[in-house]
């Protein structure tokens, strides 16, 4: 049933501007409508807080904080916010409308996704969250419902309604903000949230995309919260056998219960995702989930807990972090056996020949018995020699073709110690360790290897590790009074970036130069961080009225006040202003402008001159009509003798002469 018919807002116009056409979705804090901005004639999404919550100042503050926070995130994967306002009991946000569906819709329709599709969706999600994290904000409610997938394939993150500054600590009283299935353990236990809670939620979303179901289940929210605190998220391959080990590692890294073991923000997780993806081959990326391998979608319930689509393990599978070295060694040994030693499986002892017909038992002489024993020994020796020769040839061919080589294991995001253990388990050694700064890799973890992961290398070969020194930290410089372009160059030289640039009036700082920065000068920040700049518009100037003044006088007066002057092309007729005087100005008298802004002046051509018609000898009525039709005003002069007359004797401007349009022509009557 279409419940939008009962919605009182549908068909209404909010704030005299936004016409509500239909309801899209209802959430815990607000309802989202499809609307039209009647002023700009564009479709948008209107998010309206529930009136019952609008009376709560804290909810309203959080709602408005969303608008301000998202408005600062100019990123292609973040749903943009256009406007915020109130209309009576309604508090609303006007947002970008994305025609399409949510990731939740996709999961309900399809169940588990191919790894390639899951990574294609998660990558722009992490890019959007990374932009928020680097701008100083945490989403805190990352889930499939907040991932929008447009009809054109664009992926955008929506609903920053629980956004909060990274440096702030949220202490809840009996409540936890967020969605139960995606809450990080520290949110539940301590009520705190930093960038790593978004990383945790993103890991849960990846698990859900790969398996078609959530990692934790329970009959009540309390049971799910308990599992977040006490059980690791199982590897996706436990639910969908055959998924690549790298995908298990990616989920495990993002959903570590100890936040210190997770990537520190979405940018770092994005780096791990791209590194993992680089090691996967097409067959691993395009692996079909169980539903796609043959089960029919029709007839399945598309509810959130579609456990029938993807078979689940009977119990939770613990995935140690990091993996034990002996497990890696076993895996490597198994891989080598599969690559090479498996060839020996086709080498079997030749079967015995057909049995000879039974002969009648006869006593044999000692010489005959000795001959039979020698022949038997020769046959056994020949058979053993043949088998050994075949084994030797097979092993030799295997050793020449592949036995000398192994593959470099994936080491990205591992600590140096873990990387050394994994290399040792693969029969490899470390050539040298190089160190470099990285804005995306956690300090002390491997950010690159040479040869790279998955590349062939001889047994006992050596691998060069590049270990991250973490983000290089620098102090924000003092840029006050520095021209904007020069300020951006200084930030680039230090490894910082210019963030949002806003402008403000200043009587102390020249126009186009920096007034202040956020963070303030001297604040320590990681390289790659953005610094917001406030740039001077110059001093504030009130525009003066120069209409009616000659061009030279008007120009001098405006330029002395700090404004520039532009003369509009073409002049206009004016019966009030003489030729060369100012008829119009833009901006007008009293408006505020910044130093160096331009005022456009329109000059007069003087009055328009038109020919005066001949009305002498006409009746007074006809003369007035003709003069007025020509563009003149008319005045009568009857004198003493013309009081009762009705004929024009004379006119003040001779017929055929020119007079200013709109001027007065006097007619004398007799």
N, C-alpha and C positions, 0 to 999 in steps of 0.2 A: 504494500500500500504506500502511496506517495504521501509521506507525512509533511512535505513542504507546504501542502495546501493549508495546514493548520498553523504554520509558522507566522506570527504576527508581523515579522519584518519583511517577508516576501511581498514585493510590490510597493514597498515604501521607499522613500528617498531620504537617506541619512545625511545630515549636515547640509541639506540643500544641494547636494552634489552627487552622491552615490546611490544609484537606483539598484535595489536588491532584486535580482531576477530568480534566484533559486538557491536552495541549500545544498552544500557539497558534503559536509561532514560535521559531526558533533564530537567535541573532545571534553576533557575534564574541566577545562577552564573557559573554553570559548566554542562558538559555532562559526564555521567557515561558510561563506556564501559566495556564489558567483554574482558579480555586480558589474555595472557600467558606470564609468566616470563620465557624467553628462557634460562636464566642462571640456574634457579632452577627447571625448568620444572613443574611449578604449575600454576593453574588458579587463577586469582585474578580480582578485580574490579579496573579499572583505572578511576579516577576522574580528568577530564581535564578542567581547567578554560577556559571560552570563550575567544578567542584571543582579542576581543574588550575590555575586562576587564583587560587583562594581562598587558596592558599599564598603568593601574592605580595602583600606588604604594600601596595605601591603601587597595585595593582589594587583591593584591598579599600578603601583610602583613597578612591580615585576613586569606587568604587561607593557608599560611604557618603556621600561629598560630594554625589552626585546626590540622595540622600534629603534631606539637609539643605537643599540649594539649592532643589529643587522645592517642598519643604514651605513655603518662604518665599514662593512665588509663588501667592498666592490669586487666580487669574485664571481666568475661565470657559473660556478656550481652552488651558489647560495641564492635562495629565493629572495629577491629584492623587496625592500619595504619602501613605498612611495610616500605614505602620509600616515599621520596618527591624529586622532581627535576624539571628541565626545559630542553626543547629541542626546540631551536629556539623560535617561538612565543607561544609555549605551556608550561604551568605550570601545573604540575600534582601531584596527590597523588596516590600511589599504596596501595590498601586496601584489606582487607579480602573479599573474594567473598562468599556471602551467597546465596545458591541455594534455592529458595522458592518464596515468594511474600511479599508484604507490607500489613500492617493492612488496608490501604485504599482499596487494592484489595479485602480483605476479606469483608469489609463493603459494597463495591459495589456489591459483589456477594450474600451476605447473608442478608444485612440489619442489624437489631438489633441482638445482640448476647445474649445468655443466661447469667445471672449474673455470673455463675461459670466461663464461658469462658472469660468474660470481666475481672474478677478479676485475672484469670490465666495469662492473657496477661499483665495487668497493674502492677502486682507484680514484674516481672523481669525488666520492664521498670523503675519502681521507684528504684529498686536496682541499675540499671546502672546510673540513674541520681543522686542517693544518693552518689555513688562512686565519681562522678564528683564534686558534691557539697562539699564533705568532702576533696577533693583534691584541692578545691579552684576555681572551674569553674562553669559557668552557661551555659546551652545549648542555650537557648533563641529562639529556633525554634522547639519546641516539637509539633508534629502533626502526624497523622496516616501514612503519607508518609515516615516518618523517623523511623518507627517501622518495622523491618524486621522479618518475621516469616519463619524460615528455613523448608525445607522438613522434617527434623528430629524433628521438634517441638520447636527448640530453638528460643528464642526471643532476638533480639539484637537492640540496639539504634544506629542509624547512623546519619551522617551529622552534625558534630559539627562545621559546617562552620561559625556559628555566635557566637561561644563560646567566652567567655570573663571572665577575672578574677572576682571573687566575689566582691572584694573590690573596683573595678573600677566603675566609674559612666559614663554612655554613654549619652551624650547630643547630640541629633540629630538635624539637621537643616532642618526642613521641611519634614523629612522622619523618619520612624520608622522601624527598622530592625526586621524582623519576618514575620509571616503569619497572615493576618487580623483576621481570625476566632479564633485564639488562643492567641491573644495579651492580656496581663493583663492591667487593667485600668491605672496603673502607668507608663507602657511603652508608652501608648498613650498620657497621659496627661503631663508627665514629661520627658519622654525619658530615664528613669532609669530602670535598671534591676538588681535584685539580685536573690537568689535561689527561691524566692517566685513566680517569673514569670513562672518558670518551673512547680511549684506546680499548679498554675492557669491553665496553658495549659494542664496539666495532668488531672485536673478535667473536662475540656471541652472534652478531649478525652474519659474519662470514660462516660460522658453523651452521647457522640456520639455512643459509643459501646452499651450502654444500650437501646438507643432509635432509632438508625439508622439514626439520623440527627443531624445537628448542633443546638445549643441553640439559636443563633442569626442569623437573615436573613435580607437581604436588597437588593435593586436593585443596590446599589453602595457600595464600601468599606466604604465610609463616614458614611452611615447609620448603617453598622455593628459596626463601631468604636463608634458611638454614643450610641448604645445599650450596648456595653461593659462598657461604662462610667456611664450610667444612669439606667440600668436594671439588676437585679440579674439574674443569670442563673436559669431557672425554675427547680423544682424537676423533675427527670426523670419519676416519677410515674404520673405526669400530662400528659405525652405523652403515657406512657405505664402503664395503671392502673394495680394495683396488685403488682408492684415492692415493695420490702421491704423498710420500713421506714429508716433502717440503710443505704441503698444505697443513698436515698435522702440526708441524713445527711452527708455522705462522699463527695458527689458532692458539697453540700452547703459549707462545711468546706474548700474544696480545691479552690472553685471559689469565695470566699468572695471578694467583691469589695475593701474592706479595707484590705490591705496586712497584717496588724497587727493581723487580725482575722484568717489568714490562718496558717497552719503548716509552720514552718520557713524553712524547706527544705524537700527534697524528702524522707529522712530517717524518718522524723517525720510523713509524710503522709503515708509511708509504715507501720509504727506502727499503725496508725488509721485504715488502710485497714485490717490489720490482726486482730485487735480487733473487727472490724465490722463483718468480715467474721466468726469469732468464735461464734458470736451470731446467725448466720443464719442457718436454718435447710436445709436439702436437697431439700425440695419442694420449698423453696425460692431461692436457688442457681440454681435450674434447671427449674425455671419458663420460659415458652415458650413465646417469643415475639410474637406480633400479626401475623407477616409473617409466623412464624413456626407453628401457630395454625391452618392454613388451607389455607391461600392465596397461589396461585401458583406463583413461582418466574418467570417462563417463561413468557415472554411478558412484564415484567417490564423493564423500562429504568434504566440502571445501572449507571446513572450520579450521580454527587455528591449530588444533591438536590432531592432525591427520597422521596418526601413528601407523595406520594401515598402509600408507604409501611407501614408507621407507622402513624396512625391518630394523629393529634396534637390538643391541646386545642385551643379554639377560641381566647384566650388572654393569656398573660404571667401570670404565677402564682407566686406571691411573696412568698418566703420561709424565714420567719424571722430567724435571727441568733442573739441570741439563741431563741429557741421556747419558747413561753409564758408559764408560769407555769400552767395557767388555761387550756390551750390546753392539756398539759400532764395529768392533773387531769381528764379531760373529757375522754381522750383516755383510761386511766387506769380504770375509772368507767365503760366505755363501755365494756372493756375486761372482767371485773368481771361479768357484767350482762350476757355477752355471755357465760361465763364459768359456771355460776350457775343459775341465775334467769331465764334463758331461759327455764329451765325445767318446770316452771309454765305454759308455754303456752299450755301444753297438758291437763291442768286441767280446765275443763269447767263445768258450772252448768248443772246438768242432765236435759235432755229435758223433757217437760211435757208429760204425757201419752196420749193415744188416747182419743179424746173428747167423752164424753158420749152422747148417742142419746138424742135428745131434747125431753123433756117430756111436756105434756100439762101443761100450767100454771095453778096452783091451789092455792088457798089461803092457806097460812101456818099459823100455830098457833105461838104465841110468843115463845113457848118452842122449836119448830122446827127451827125457825130463830136463836135462841141462840146456838143450837147445831151445825148449819152450820158454824157460825162464829168461834166457838172453833175449829172445825175440820180444817178450813182454816188456822187458826193461827198455829195449830200444824204442818200442812204440810210445811208452810213457815219456821217455826223454825227448822224443821228437815232438810230441804234443806240447809238453811244457815249453820247449824251445820256440815252437810256433806262437804260442800265446805270449811268451815274453817278448818275442820280436814284434808282434802286433802292438802290444802295450807300449813298447819302446818307441815304435814309429808314431803311434798316436800321440803319446806325450810329447814327442819331439816336435811334431807338427803344431800341436797346441801351444807349446812353449815359444816356437818361432813366431806364430801368428798373433797370439794374444797373451800368452803366459808371462811375457816380459813386462806387460803393461797393466796398469790399473787406472782408475779414474780419481781425480781430486775430489774428495768429499765436500759437500757444502759447509762452509765455515763462517759465512757472514752472520754477524750479530752474536757470535760466540766470543767468550772471553779468550784471552791469549792461552790460558791454561787449558781450557776446554778444547781449543783448536789444536794444541800440541797433542793432547790425549787422542783426539780423533785421528790426527795424522799418524800417530804411532800405531793405532789400531789398524790403519790401512797399510801399514808397512812403509810409511813415508816419514820424512824428517823435515825440519825447518831449516831453510838456507839462511835467512836473516829476517829480522823484524824491523820494519820501518814504521814511523809514527807520523801522523798528520792530523791537522785540525779538521773537524767535520761538524756541520750544523745539523746533520740528520742522524749521525751514528753516536750511540752512547759511549761515553769515555771508557776506554779499556776493552772495547769490543772490536772484532775484526771487520774492517770496512772494505777490504779488497784482498785478493790473492793472485799470485802469479806462479804457475798457470791458474786459470780460473776454474770455478767449480764445474765438474763434469768433464774437464779436458783430460785426455790420456797422458799418462806419465809413467816412466819406467818404475818397476819395483825398486824400493830403496832410493827413489828420487827425492828431490828437495823442493820445498815450496816457500816462496817469499810471502810473508804476512804483512799487511798494512793495518796497523792498529790505531783506532781513533783516540785522539787527545781530547775529544769532546769539542763542544763549540768554543771557539776562542772568545774570550770576554774582553770588552773594551769599555772605556768610559765615554759617555755621550759628551761631545764637545760643546763648548759655549759658542753658539752661532748667532747671538744677538747682533743685529746690525749688518749681518752678512747677506749679500744678494742671494736670491733663491737658488740660481743655477750653481753658484759657487758653494753654497751650503750643501746641495745635493752631491757635488763632487767630493767634498770633505767627508761626508758620510760614507760614500762609496769607497774612498781610500781606506777608511777604518773597518770596512766590512759590514757596515750598517746600511740600512735602506731608508729612503725617504718615504714616510707613510702618508697619511691624509694631510693635505695642505688646505688650511682655512685662512680666510683673510679678515682683518680687523683694522679699524681706524687707529692711527697712532700719530701723536704730535711730536714724538721723540725719535722715531725710526723712519728712515726714508722709505718711500713707496717701493715695494718689490723686495724689501729686505726682511730678514727674520726678526720677529718680535720675541718669540719664545719657542721652546721645544717641550715635548712630552714623550719620554721622561725628561726631567730637568738636567742641566749640565752637571757632569760628574757622576751621574748614575751609571752603575756597572750593568752592561747588557751583553748578551751573547751575540756573536757575529751573525748576521742574517736577520737580526731583529729590526723592526720598523720604528722610526722616530717620527712622530707627528710634528708638523711645523705650522706655526701661526705666522703669516706674512702680512706686512704692513700694507694697507691701502692708502697710506698717507694720512695727513691730518684731515679732520672733519671740516667741511666747508658748507655754509648755507648759501645757496644760490640767490643772487640779488636780481631785482626786476630792472631790466634795461630797455624795455619796450618804449618806443617814442624817442629814444636817444639816437643820435647819428652813429653810424657804424664805428668810427674811430673812437668816440667816447665810450661806447659800449664795450668795445674790445679792450680798451685800456683798463676799464673798471673791473672786468672779469679776470683778466690776466694778473692784475695786481692782487686779487684774492687767491690766486693759485690755480685757477682753472684755465683750460685751453679753449680757444674759440674756433668754431667752424662756421663758415657762411654757406647756407643752403643754396644749391644751384637754382637759378631762376628767381625772379622777384615777383611780387604780387601787387595788384592795384590796392590802394587804400585811400579812402576819403578822409581818414583821420590822421595819417602819418604822411609827412612830406617825403619826397623822393630821397632814398638813401637812408632813411631812418628805420629802426627796428620795428617790425610789425609783430613778430612772434619769436618765442624762445623755448628751447627744450633742453634741459628741464626748466620748469617754471619757477617763479619767485617762491622762496621759502623751502624748496626741496634740499635734502642733504646729499652732498657728493664728496668724494675724496679728492685730495690734492692731485692735480694732473688730469682729472676727468674732463671731458669735453662738453661744452655748451654749444648747441647749434642755433644760429640766428637766421631769421628770414627777414630780408630787407624789402622796403616798400618801393614800388615803381611810381608812387604818387597817385593822385586820383585819375580815374579813367576819363578821358575827354571825349565828348560826343557832340554832334552837330545839333544846334537849337532849331527846331522847326518854326515856320512862319505861321503865327496865329493871329496876326492883325486883321481886323475886320470880321473875325469869327465871333459867334456868341460866346458868352463866358463859359457855359457848360462844355461846348465843343473844344474850346481852347484848353481848358483844364485837362480834359481827357487826353488830348494829343500830347501835351507836355508831360503828363505823368507816364503815358505809355512810352515816351522816349527816354524816361529815366530821371525826370526832374521833379522837384517839389514846386508847388505854385503858390504865389502870394498875390492877393488882389489889392489894387490901389484905386479907389473910386473918387477920392477928392470930394470937393463940394458939389461939383456938377454931375458926378457919375453915380450918385446915390441910387437913382432909379434906372440907370442905364443897363444895357445888356450886351453891349458891343465893345470888343477890345480895340482901343485906340492905339495903344503902343505897348512894347515889351522891353524889359530891362536889358536883354541881350539881343542884339540884332539877329534877324533870321540869317542862317547860314554860318554864323560864327560858332566856335566850340566853347563848351563850358564843362566843368567837372560833373561827372555822373553823380546824381544825388544832390547837386546844388539847387538853390532856389531861384526860379525865374519869376520876376514881378510883372504882372500885367496891369496896365492902366485902362480904366473902363469909363465910357461916356454914355 
